[in-house]
Amino acid sequence: MHSQEPKEILPLRFDAITISGNIATGKTTATRELAEFLGIKLFLGGELFRQVQESKGKQVLGYAPRGVEEDVALNRKIAEAIHSTIHMRGKKSIVEAKLAGFIAKKDEVDAKKKGKPYPKVVRILLTASPEERVQRGLTREKEQNSKITAEQLERKQDERSRKDLAAWRKAEPDLIGIDPMDPKAKYEGEEIYDIVINTDNFSQHGTVVEIIKQLEEKKLIEVKEEKRTTDFSSHGTIFPKN
């Protein structure tokens, strides 16, 4: 888990943002850069996963073989961390995890049923075509296995996705019949995601720019003029002036 103290709070009309997405959709990089730009707390589900695996002396590569039961325990631990992060009083946050959007939506619906207030959460899903995800993954995978082919990696990604879904549904029975990686996924008749972005034609930095644009369009943030040309993470500027 990674946390940082806010450096500058823009006018923000939400309590938390969740960013979900499949393997190689760019969600972790987007979450880091967006948190830095907005100056808010950051939680990375992938980092918590790696910490747990490393503490057990286990392999932490993205497609390392793991049993469903092991993933169930990890997903429950991550879900608990997501709950606590979203409910931090007086502290806005951004949460990255594959199930973050679903968990936030389920909690919101359950709170409504009980007549209880729930934080304003913006749920974002990043997607990419299977072909694009394979190409992105090849660079990382070839560092471990220079002979791996695109076809082999595609099979690995497909297998990981199937195992993920099985583990998610075992950890969260309400997911049965729902694929949280589906942009049109609904929970009890309500769409899970507020913003869906296909990242195929965006650079990593371009994805962040698109998220910020859509947040502005929905009047969820207000970017100060001087902030629009602020450099961060050595990736250039947000909204370069025309």
C-alpha positions in Angstrom: 0.0 0.0 0.0 1.2 3.5 -0.8 0.1 6.7 0.8 1.1 10.3 0.4 0.0 13.5 2.1 -1.9 15.9 -0.2 0.2 18.6 -1.8 -2.6 20.7 -3.2 -6.3 20.2 -3.1 -8.2 21.5 -6.1 -11.9 22.1 -5.8 -13.0 18.4 -5.7 -16.6 17.4 -5.6 -16.2 13.8 -4.6 -14.9 11.8 -1.6 -13.0 9.1 -3.5 -12.2 7.8 -7.0 -11.8 4.1 -7.8 -9.9 2.9 -10.9 -10.5 -0.6 -12.0 -9.4 -2.5 -15.1 -8.0 -5.7 -16.4 -4.4 -6.7 -16.8 -2.3 -4.2 -18.9 -5.0 -1.5 -19.1 -2.7 1.0 -17.5 -4.7 1.4 -14.2 -1.7 1.5 -11.8 0.2 4.2 -13.7 -2.9 6.2 -14.2 -3.8 6.0 -10.5 -0.3 7.2 -9.4 -0.3 10.2 -11.8 -3.9 11.2 -11.1 -3.3 11.1 -7.3 -0.2 13.2 -7.8 -2.0 15.8 -9.9 -5.0 16.0 -7.6 -2.9 15.9 -4.5 -4.9 13.2 -2.7 -4.4 9.9 -0.8 -3.4 6.9 -2.9 -4.1 3.2 -2.4 -2.8 0.5 -4.8 -4.4 -2.9 -4.5 -1.6 -4.4 -6.5 1.0 -3.2 -4.0 -0.9 -4.7 -1.1 -1.1 -8.0 -3.1 2.7 -8.0 -3.8 3.4 -7.2 -0.1 1.3 -10.2 1.0 2.9 -12.5 -1.5 6.5 -11.4 -0.8 5.9 -11.8 3.0 5.1 -15.5 2.2 8.2 -15.8 0.0 6.1 -16.3 -3.1 6.4 -15.3 -6.7 4.8 -11.9 -7.5 4.8 -11.9 -11.3 1.5 -11.0 -12.9 0.8 -14.4 -14.3 2.4 -16.6 -11.6 0.3 -19.7 -10.8 -1.9 -19.3 -7.7 -4.8 -21.3 -6.4 -8.3 -19.9 -6.3 -8.5 -20.2 -2.5 -5.3 -18.2 -2.2 -6.8 -15.5 -4.4 -10.0 -15.5 -2.4 -8.1 -14.7 0.8 -6.1 -11.9 -0.9 -9.2 -10.4 -2.5 -11.0 -10.3 0.9 -8.0 -8.5 2.4 -7.9 -6.0 -0.4 -11.7 -5.5 -0.1 -11.3 -4.6 3.6 -8.6 -2.1 2.7 -10.8 -0.5 0.0 -13.6 -0.1 2.4 -11.4 1.7 5.0 -9.8 3.9 2.4 -13.1 5.1 0.9 -14.5 5.9 4.3 -11.5 7.9 5.6 -13.2 11.0 7.1 -12.1 14.3 5.8 -9.5 12.7 3.4 -10.2 12.3 -0.3 -8.6 9.3 -1.9 -8.0 7.4 -5.1 -8.2 3.6 -5.0 -6.8 1.2 -7.6 -7.9 -2.4 -7.6 -9.7 -4.6 -10.1 -12.7 -5.0 -7.8 -12.7 -1.4 -6.4 -15.5 -0.2 -8.6 -17.8 -3.1 -7.8 -17.1 -3.0 -4.1 -17.9 0.8 -4.0 -21.1 0.3 -6.0 -22.3 -2.6 -3.9 -21.6 -0.6 -0.7 -23.5 2.4 -2.1 -26.5 0.4 -3.1 -26.5 -1.4 0.3 -26.3 2.0 2.1 -29.3 3.3 0.2 -31.4 0.3 1.2 -30.6 1.0 4.8 -31.1 4.7 4.5 -27.5 5.5 5.4 -25.3 8.1 3.8 -22.4 6.9 1.6 -19.3 8.8 0.4 -19.5 10.3 -3.1 -17.4 7.8 -5.1 -16.5 8.2 -8.8 -16.0 4.7 -10.3 -13.7 4.6 -13.3 -13.0 1.5 -15.5 -10.1 1.4 -17.9 -10.3 -1.0 -20.8 -8.1 -2.2 -23.7 -8.5 -4.7 -26.5 -7.0 -8.2 -26.0 -4.5 -7.5 -28.7 -3.3 -4.3 -27.0 -3.1 -5.9 -23.6 -0.9 -8.6 -25.1 1.4 -6.2 -26.8 1.8 -4.2 -23.5 2.4 -7.3 -21.5 5.0 -8.7 -23.8 7.6 -6.1 -22.9 7.4 -6.9 -19.2 7.2 -10.7 -19.8 10.2 -10.8 -22.1 12.3 -9.6 -19.3 11.6 -12.9 -17.5 11.2 -15.1 -20.6 12.7 -13.8 -23.8 11.2 -16.6 -25.8 7.6 -16.1 -24.9 5.3 -15.4 -27.8 2.2 -13.2 -28.1 0.0 -16.4 -28.4 1.5 -17.8 -25.2 1.0 -14.6 -23.3 -2.6 -14.3 -24.6 -3.3 -17.7 -23.2 -1.7 -16.7 -19.8 -3.8 -13.6 -19.7 -7.0 -15.4 -20.5 -6.3 -18.0 -17.8 -5.5 -15.4 -15.2 -8.7 -13.6 -16.1 -10.8 -16.8 -15.7 -9.1 -17.6 -12.3 -9.6 -14.0 -11.2 -13.3 -14.1 -11.9 -13.7 -17.5 -10.1 -11.8 -16.1 -7.0 -13.8 -12.9 -7.0 -17.1 -14.7 -7.1 -16.1 -16.9 -4.3 -15.0 -13.9 -2.2 -18.0 -11.8 -3.3 -21.0 -14.1 -4.0 -23.0 -11.0 -5.3 -20.7 -11.1 -8.3 -22.2 -14.3 -9.6 -23.6 -13.4 -13.0 -21.6 -10.2 -13.2 -18.3 -9.6 -14.9 -16.8 -6.5 -13.2 -14.5 -6.0 -16.2 -17.5 -5.4 -18.5 -18.0 -1.7 -19.2 -21.8 -2.1 -19.1 -21.8 -4.2 -15.9 -24.7 -3.5 -13.5 -25.3 -4.3 -9.9 -29.0 -4.5 -8.9 -30.0 -2.7 -12.1 -27.5 0.2 -11.6 -24.5 0.7 -13.8 -21.3 0.1 -11.8 -19.1 2.6 -13.6 -19.4 6.4 -14.0 -16.6 6.7 -16.5 -15.3 4.1 -18.9 -12.2 4.8 -21.0 -10.7 2.6 -23.7 -7.0 3.1 -23.5 -6.0 1.5 -26.8 -5.2 4.9 -28.4 -3.8 6.7 -25.4 -0.3 6.8 -24.0 -0.1 6.2 -20.2 0.0 10.0 -19.7 -2.8 10.5 -22.2 -5.1 8.3 -20.2 -4.7 10.5 -17.2 -5.4 13.6 -19.3 -8.6 11.9 -20.6 -9.7 11.1 -17.0 -9.2 14.7 -15.9 -11.1 16.0 -18.9 -14.0 13.7 -18.1 -14.0 14.6 -14.4 -14.1 18.3 -15.5 -17.0 17.6 -17.9 -19.0 16.0 -15.1 -18.1 19.1 -12.9 -16.4 16.8 -10.3 -13.2 18.8 -10.3 -12.2 22.3 -11.2 -8.7 22.7 -12.5 -7.1 26.0 -11.9 -5.6 27.7 -15.0 -2.1 27.7 -13.6 -2.5 24.0 -12.8 -3.3 23.1 -16.4 0.4 23.6 -17.4 1.9 21.9 -14.4 4.5 19.3 -15.2 4.5 16.1 -13.1 6.2 12.7 -13.1 8.3 13.9 -16.0 5.5 13.1 -18.4 4.7 16.5 -19.8 1.8 18.8 -19.2 -1.9 18.4 -18.5 -4.0 20.2 -21.1 -1.2 22.1 -22.9 -2.5 25.6 -23.9 -3.6 25.9 -27.5 
